[in-house]
Amino acid sequence: MKATNDHVSNAKVDAPLSGRSISLWAGLILVSGFPRILGAFLLPNAFGDAYTYLEYIEAMRSKMAEGTFAITDLFGFWLPMYQFICAAASLLFGHVFYVAKLVSALCGVGACLLVYQISLRLTDHRPLSLLAFALAALSPLHILYSSSSLTDIPHGFLVMACLYFALEKRWKTAAVFAASAGFMRVETWMLIELL
């Protein structure tokens, strides 16, 4: 009898996403994504630092387009991961200003989804996890920062992804996210030591 129950529980884990699960994730993406994507186009940058990031991104993008980009171009006052990602994406899509804001907005959506997933993993209580998600997804401050060309939200997303994979005991993936965050903001360097 026990073997049958184990077999049934394993079948549930291996089953493809149900319609209800797909609807839930689509709803979470819509609730967190709509204000952030809209904010990326309509809201101003939260701080003046964003415009300095945009200057770095534009200079990096120009060097990439001219074929003169070198590893030494990654050296600057700020760590280069965010600027590099935005510069590479703006090569494909143009509009450095909007690409930088959309990268931050998409990372904000990812951070909200990770809040839900980590909360569910820690508590195994869906209503509480949805409440934690709603607090992050509908926070005006989080929406403003997610709509700005700043490293705060992308860095937070990478740190939360590191936490999620550490909880799943997928240490190599967690270390990759920690290292990526460490190339974005110096605060993350202590995470590498912990992992």
Secondary structure by P-SEA (a helix, b strand, c coil): caaaaaaaaaaaaaccccaaaaaaaaaaaaaacaaaaaaaaccccccaaaaaaaaaaaaaaaaaaaccccccccccccccaaaaaaaaaaaacccaaaaaaaaaaaaaaaaaaaaaaaaaaacccaaaaaaaaaaaaacaaaaaaaacccaaaaaaaaaaaaaaaaaacaaaaaaaaaaaaaaccccaaaaaaac
